């Protein structure tokens, strides 16, 4: 309610611009003019502290995030401001994964936000110096609220990407260890037991009276039992390791459907064991339908599928460079059964799907699906 009141206060009762509107435009212009100076001072401050983020390629990513935060702050001055969208979330999550891969600790990101805040606050204060006190305070409050919300959104999303990468790395390490253990058991222990058993069989066949001694029979039975257990253990270790997931299934669909164009790139991050079998199946159907729509209608040369799996939510996108379409018109026509099916399936999973497209500008569909039940219980494997 407070934000709505602030929004109403910047126009007069007859709808004409008033003093606050003029001052808001003045402050927004001043902040925009200081953008380069803010980014320059921001990098210098990071360099002075020896931060890993002031070096390429981390600085380019850091600068992009800072630019986005500054833009959000400027937008909050002149008009109603909305939190970043799913595209910003996915971009920040990808940034978090890259930093995890490069070994850049999240502490650097948190500290960088503090440094940017101090630098930006100084320039925001300067931008408000020639504005009457009560209006300046109101505009500064808007800017600081926007900064806090925008930075918090991006840092939390980056942390989610960082955590997802580490969890996936642990899962992959565990899978590799299990496969190595299975190979070692099979190649060394299993082979040795099989050879010992064969020697006992030959010894039994060479007994002069044809009747093996009691100790020989006991050894024979014991080794048979151990060999059976070893084979079972190797089998269990191999079966417990995921063989095919969403990426493999989607690629198999493309091969079986004989699609040649557009070229498809599919990336899956996270551990699919966080999803139960039914959930994973529904997500596959949704993504398959999006790909089918792209191949049948988009006339694209490239389609990118990105799937990020976290313990508590799924973020996915399907983006092509095709001819695009009028989303509102197609969804409102009642003939877009494929799009309606996707939207309904995502809604049944407790999530939402959003299309961004325009004629001649390609199409992007983004999914955000939170988990509505705890994971790790029965049936989740």
Phi, psi and omega per residue, in radians:
X1 nan -0.665 -3.131
X2 -1.102 -0.705 3.133
X3 -1.132 -0.686 3.115
X4 -1.090 -0.711 3.136
X5 -1.099 -0.730 3.129
X6 -1.082 -0.692 -3.136
X7 -1.109 -0.673 -3.123
X8 -1.261 -0.498 -3.049
X9 -1.207 -0.313 -3.049
X10 -1.480 -0.032 3.050
X11 -2.226 2.626 3.121
X12 -1.302 2.945 -3.079
X13 -1.115 -0.457 3.127
X14 -1.553 0.111 3.091
X15 1.533 -0.067 -3.128
X16 -1.482 2.700 3.131
X17 -1.088 2.495 3.059
X18 -2.053 -2.923 -3.078
X19 -1.057 -0.729 -3.084
X20 -1.107 -0.669 3.103
X21 -1.066 -0.737 -3.137
X22 -1.139 -0.770 -3.140
X23 -1.193 -0.612 3.106
X24 -1.099 -0.757 3.107
X25 -1.102 -0.674 3.129
X26 -1.115 -0.769 -3.115
X27 -1.196 -0.708 3.120
X28 -1.078 -0.716 3.128
X29 -1.126 -0.702 3.141
X30 -1.163 -0.716 3.117
X31 -1.143 -0.696 3.118
X32 -1.124 -0.698 -3.139
X33 -1.152 -0.464 -3.105
X34 -1.631 0.065 -3.055
X35 -0.972 -0.890 -3.110
X36 -1.075 -0.692 3.136
X37 -1.136 -0.687 3.108
X38 -1.085 -0.818 -3.117
X39 -1.145 -0.658 3.114
X40 -1.130 -0.836 3.138
X41 -1.134 -0.614 3.113
X42 -1.069 -0.841 -3.133
X43 -1.173 -0.704 3.120
X44 -1.050 -0.699 3.130
X45 -1.138 -0.705 3.108
X46 -1.158 -0.709 3.122
X47 -1.116 -0.687 -3.130
X48 -1.097 -0.502 -3.137
X49 -1.635 -0.041 3.141
X50 1.265 0.493 -3.114
X51 -1.181 2.468 3.099
X52 -1.158 -0.314 -3.059
X53 -1.421 -0.146 -3.113
X54 -1.567 0.039 3.141
X55 -1.864 2.630 3.109
X56 -1.215 2.481 0.079
X57 -1.592 0.032 -3.063
X58 -1.143 -0.595 -3.108
X59 -1.133 -0.722 -3.139
X60 -1.022 -0.727 3.108
X61 -1.201 -0.700 3.137
X62 -1.129 -0.731 3.132
X63 -1.117 -0.703 3.135
X64 -1.092 -0.746 3.118
X65 -1.157 -0.718 3.119
X66 -1.105 -0.724 3.099
X67 -1.041 -0.726 -3.139
X68 -1.138 -0.709 3.122
X69 -1.133 -0.755 3.117
X70 -1.076 -0.741 3.123
X71 -1.067 -0.713 3.105
X72 -1.083 -0.710 -3.134
X73 -1.150 -0.728 3.123
X74 -1.141 -0.712 3.120
X75 -1.084 -0.585 -3.094
X76 -1.211 -0.362 -3.092
X77 -1.286 -0.786 -2.999
X78 -1.664 -0.380 -3.055
X79 -2.668 3.021 3.090
X80 -1.057 2.378 -3.093
X81 -1.989 2.429 3.129
X82 -1.992 2.626 3.108
X83 -1.046 2.709 3.126
X84 -0.961 2.669 -3.075
X85 -1.595 -2.995 -3.083
X86 -1.154 -0.533 3.096
X87 -1.071 -0.732 3.112
X88 -1.167 -0.644 3.118
X89 -1.087 -0.851 -3.101
X90 -1.123 -0.714 3.121
X91 -1.073 -0.725 3.137
X92 -1.213 -0.651 3.093
X93 -1.122 -0.719 3.092
X94 -1.095 -0.670 3.084
X95 -1.085 -0.769 3.121
X96 -1.072 -0.693 3.113
X97 -1.141 -0.742 3.142
X98 -1.108 -0.704 3.141
X99 -1.177 -0.621 3.071
X100 -1.117 -0.744 3.134
X101 -1.080 -0.669 -3.119
X102 -1.478 -0.025 3.112
X103 1.344 0.424 3.112
X104 -1.576 1.999 -3.060
X105 -1.205 2.545 3.129
X106 -1.008 -0.389 3.131
X107 -0.996 -0.588 3.111
X108 -1.115 -0.686 -3.137
X109 -1.162 -0.789 3.135
X110 -1.061 -0.779 -3.116
X111 -1.172 -0.651 3.127
X112 -1.068 -0.638 3.094
X113 -1.115 -0.667 3.107
X114 -1.144 -0.761 3.132
X115 -1.092 -0.796 3.135
X116 -1.092 -0.693 3.138
X117 -1.062 -0.805 -3.122
X118 -1.082 -0.738 -3.140
X119 -1.187 -0.813 -3.081
X120 -1.178 -0.660 3.140
X121 -1.049 -0.696 3.123
X122 -1.069 -0.765 -3.135
X123 -1.261 -0.595 3.092
X124 -1.135 -0.672 3.111
X125 -1.125 -0.709 3.113
X126 -1.121 -0.679 -3.116
X127 -1.141 -0.378 -3.093
X128 -1.740 0.000 -3.041
X129 -1.057 -0.651 -3.058
X130 -1.724 0.339 3.105
X131 -1.918 2.406 3.131
X132 -0.870 2.523 -2.974
X133 -0.909 -0.868 -3.070
X134 -1.159 -0.677 3.130
X135 -1.253 -0.682 3.121
X136 -1.063 -0.767 3.130
X137 -1.064 -0.749 -3.130
X138 -1.098 -0.765 -3.133
X139 -1.188 -0.675 3.110
X140 -1.135 -0.646 3.090
X141 -1.085 -0.761 3.101
X142 -1.036 -0.803 -3.106
X143 -1.093 -0.779 -3.102
X144 -1.196 -0.633 3.070
X145 -1.099 -0.767 3.132
X146 -1.119 -0.728 3.122
X147 -1.049 -0.857 -3.095
X148 -1.049 -0.802 -3.102
X149 -1.177 -0.786 -3.110
X150 -1.146 -0.812 -3.127
X151 -1.156 -0.736 3.137
X152 -1.071 -0.759 3.136
X153 -1.033 -0.811 -3.073
X154 -1.261 -0.675 3.133
X155 -1.190 -0.741 3.116
X156 -1.118 -0.699 3.108
X157 -1.128 -0.721 3.101
X158 -1.115 -0.673 3.102
X159 -1.118 -0.674 3.106
X160 -1.096 -0.761 3.085
X161 -1.102 -0.691 3.112
X162 -1.074 -0.837 -3.135
X163 -1.126 -0.707 3.139
X164 -1.067 -0.740 3.135
X165 -1.084 -0.803 -3.111
X166 -1.142 -0.718 3.118
X167 -1.126 -0.691 3.103
X168 -1.137 -0.672 3.131
X169 -1.124 -0.717 3.087
X170 -1.103 -0.774 3.138
X171 -1.084 -0.759 3.136
X172 -1.127 -0.671 3.113
X173 -1.105 -0.738 3.116
X174 -1.100 -0.726 3.132
X175 -1.113 -0.758 3.120
X176 -1.096 -0.711 3.125
X177 -1.109 -0.707 -3.138
X178 -1.145 -0.738 3.117
X179 -1.133 -0.708 3.115
X180 -1.108 -0.737 3.114
X181 -1.094 -0.739 3.120
X182 -1.071 -0.735 3.131
X183 -1.136 -0.751 -3.126
X184 -1.094 -0.769 3.141
X185 -1.088 -0.784 -3.107
X186 -1.173 -0.822 -3.004
X187 -1.298 -0.594 -3.041
X188 -1.826 -1.174 -3.083
X189 -1.129 -0.831 -3.106
X190 -1.082 -0.773 -3.135
X191 -1.134 -0.712 3.135
X192 -1.115 -0.741 3.128
X193 -1.137 -0.713 3.136
X194 -1.107 -0.706 3.121
X195 -1.155 -0.726 3.116
X196 -1.096 -0.727 3.124
X197 -1.096 -0.683 3.126
X198 -1.133 -0.711 3.105
X199 -1.080 -0.727 3.108
X200 -1.114 -0.674 3.114
X201 -1.094 -0.739 3.117
X202 -1.147 -0.708 3.130
X203 -1.111 -0.700 3.121
X204 -1.091 -0.724 -3.112
X205 -1.177 -0.428 -3.085
X206 -1.634 0.027 3.109
X207 -1.028 2.267 -3.055
X208 -1.066 -0.715 -3.096
X209 -1.645 0.015 3.117
X210 1.336 0.068 -3.114
X211 -2.133 1.852 -3.133
X212 -1.165 2.662 3.126
X213 -1.239 2.858 -3.093
X214 -1.064 -0.736 -3.117
X215 -1.122 -0.661 3.120
X216 -1.141 -0.722 3.110
X217 -1.112 -0.714 3.133
X218 -1.104 -0.753 3.126
X219 -1.125 -0.721 3.134
X220 -1.038 -0.838 -3.126
X221 -1.141 -0.719 -3.108
X222 -1.113 -0.764 -3.118
X223 -1.206 -0.642 3.060
X224 -1.030 -0.752 3.137
X225 -1.115 -0.772 3.131
X226 -1.128 -0.694 -3.130
X227 -1.130 -0.734 3.099
X228 -1.092 -0.730 3.135
X229 -1.130 -0.710 3.139
X230 -1.084 -0.766 3.132
X231 -1.097 -0.700 3.116
X232 -1.128 -0.747 -3.138
X233 -1.091 -0.773 3.109
X234 -1.065 -0.758 3.129
X235 -1.086 -0.748 3.126
X236 -1.107 -0.716 -3.138
X237 -1.107 -0.692 -3.118
X238 -1.264 -0.715 -3.102
X239 -1.155 -0.577 -3.102
X240 -1.252 -0.197 -3.139
X241 -1.609 2.170 -3.111
X242 -0.974 2.359 -3.128
X243 -1.784 -0.787 -3.102
X244 -2.445 2.364 -3.134
X245 -2.180 -2.711 -3.100
X246 -1.043 -0.772 -3.104
X247 -1.058 -0.856 -3.137
X248 -1.120 -0.691 -3.118
X249 -1.156 -0.729 3.131
X250 -1.168 -0.690 3.109
X251 -1.161 -0.662 3.099
X252 -1.113 -0.686 3.084
X253 -1.045 -0.766 -3.127
X254 -1.120 -0.695 3.130
X255 -1.161 -0.817 -3.103
X256 -1.158 -0.520 3.134
X257 -1.437 -0.098 3.108
X258 1.053 0.635 3.061
X259 -1.377 2.308 -3.141
X260 -1.889 -0.746 -3.121
X261 -2.294 2.466 0.068
X262 -1.381 2.966 3.027
X263 -1.230 2.358 -3.091
X264 -1.972 2.345 3.037
X265 -2.081 2.197 -3.058
X266 -2.146 2.197 -3.140
X267 -2.243 2.240 3.111
X268 -2.139 2.206 3.089
X269 -2.099 2.540 3.136
X270 1.804 3.129 -3.058
X271 -1.866 2.047 -3.106
X272 -1.203 -0.253 3.095
X273 -1.209 -0.174 3.044
X274 -1.306 -0.243 3.124
X275 -1.828 2.521 3.013
X276 -1.371 2.943 -3.014
X277 -1.068 -0.726 -3.112
X278 -1.149 -0.772 3.133
X279 -1.052 -0.791 -3.134
X280 -1.089 -0.685 3.115
X281 -1.122 -0.724 3.129
X282 -1.154 -0.704 3.120
X283 -1.116 -0.692 3.093
X284 -1.057 -0.760 -3.139
X285 -1.081 -0.728 3.134
X286 -1.074 -0.851 -3.113
X287 -1.181 -0.642 3.103
X288 -1.087 -0.709 3.131
X289 -1.153 -0.675 3.097
X290 -1.108 -0.751 3.108
X291 -1.126 -0.709 3.130
X292 -1.073 -0.748 3.101
X293 -1.063 -0.737 -3.132
X294 -1.092 -0.840 -3.091
X295 -1.186 -0.567 -3.069
X296 -1.474 -0.520 -2.960
X297 -2.213 -0.417 -2.922
X298 -1.321 -0.472 -3.034
X299 0.941 0.834 -3.081
X300 -1.738 2.878 3.045
X301 -1.821 -0.308 -3.111
X302 -2.617 2.422 3.028
X303 -2.322 2.287 3.137
X304 -1.928 2.241 3.060
X305 -2.010 2.110 3.132
X306 -2.144 2.193 -3.112
X307 -2.202 2.121 3.112
X308 -2.024 2.066 -3.071
X309 -1.892 2.068 3.087
X310 -2.033 2.895 -3.102
X311 -1.056 -0.417 -3.040
X312 -2.144 0.002 3.133
X313 -2.884 2.816 3.066
X314 -2.072 2.329 2.972
X315 -2.152 2.209 -3.107
X316 -2.480 2.726 3.097
X317 -2.581 2.580 3.023
X318 -2.227 2.049 -3.027
X319 -2.286 2.281 3.110
X320 -2.196 2.904 3.139
X321 -1.874 0.556 -3.069
X322 -1.400 -2.812 -3.016
X323 -1.408 -0.207 3.067
X324 1.246 3.120 -3.139
X325 -2.841 2.945 3.102
X326 -1.463 1.805 -3.017
X327 -1.038 -0.867 -3.087
X328 -1.065 -0.731 -3.107
X329 -1.159 -0.746 -3.101
X330 -1.210 -0.781 3.138
X331 -1.159 -0.556 -3.126
X332 -1.452 -0.140 -3.078
X333 -1.349 -0.384 -3.112
X334 1.412 0.055 -3.119
X335 -1.879 -0.092 -3.087
X336 -1.536 1.252 -3.076
X337 -1.121 -0.618 3.131
X338 -1.118 -0.823 3.136
X339 -1.137 -0.713 3.133
X340 -1.108 -0.688 3.122
X341 -1.099 -0.756 3.117
X342 -1.062 -0.835 -3.104
X343 -1.082 -0.734 -3.126
X344 -1.178 -0.736 3.138
X345 -1.120 -0.755 3.123
X346 -1.101 -0.717 3.118
X347 -1.106 -0.673 3.115
X348 -1.138 -0.469 3.077
X349 -1.441 -0.027 3.130
X350 1.557 0.223 -3.102
X351 -2.003 -2.856 3.131
X352 -2.498 2.622 3.102
X353 -2.119 2.430 -3.125
X354 -2.377 2.219 3.121
X355 -1.731 2.420 2.997
X356 -2.194 2.067 -3.099
X357 -2.826 2.836 3.038
X358 -2.802 2.592 -3.136
X359 -0.918 2.188 3.112
X360 1.456 0.058 -3.055
X361 -2.170 0.257 3.096
X362 1.353 -3.141 -3.092
X363 -2.399 2.482 3.074
X364 -2.381 2.211 3.033
X365 -2.057 2.282 -3.079
X366 -2.069 2.349 3.096
X367 -2.017 2.407 2.970
X368 -2.262 1.998 -3.050
X369 -2.222 1.779 3.071
X370 -1.360 2.649 3.041
X371 -1.371 2.340 -3.121
X372 -1.842 0.130 3.105
X373 -2.499 2.696 -3.120
X374 -1.187 2.538 3.117
X375 -1.699 2.897 3.060
X376 1.634 -0.090 3.140
X377 -1.504 -2.859 -3.112
X378 -1.107 2.442 3.090
X379 1.529 -0.104 3.123
X380 -1.767 1.922 -3.108
X381 -2.674 nan nan
